[in-house]
């Protein structure tokens, strides 16, 4: 699989607040970078239309299909179907 490059993001935040935030997160066993990445992923999903995501993430479609049905078998569902008989 090809490696994906990540963009850089520079933020300004008061030093004292940053130190306290990092300290408190460390006490809770959390990582600021991971939390910010999760937040940005959510922001991306909320604001970028699916059609655009499919266009710029061509490998994502293939991964989604594999995750939906990892066995490769066709799944059939019928909410009104019933099965009877001795089992």
Protein Blocks (a to p, Z undefined) as FASTA:
>chain_A
ZZdddddddddddfklmmmmmmmmmmnopafklmmmmmmmmmmmmmmcfklmmmmmmmlm
mmmmmmmmmnopacdddfkbcceddZZ
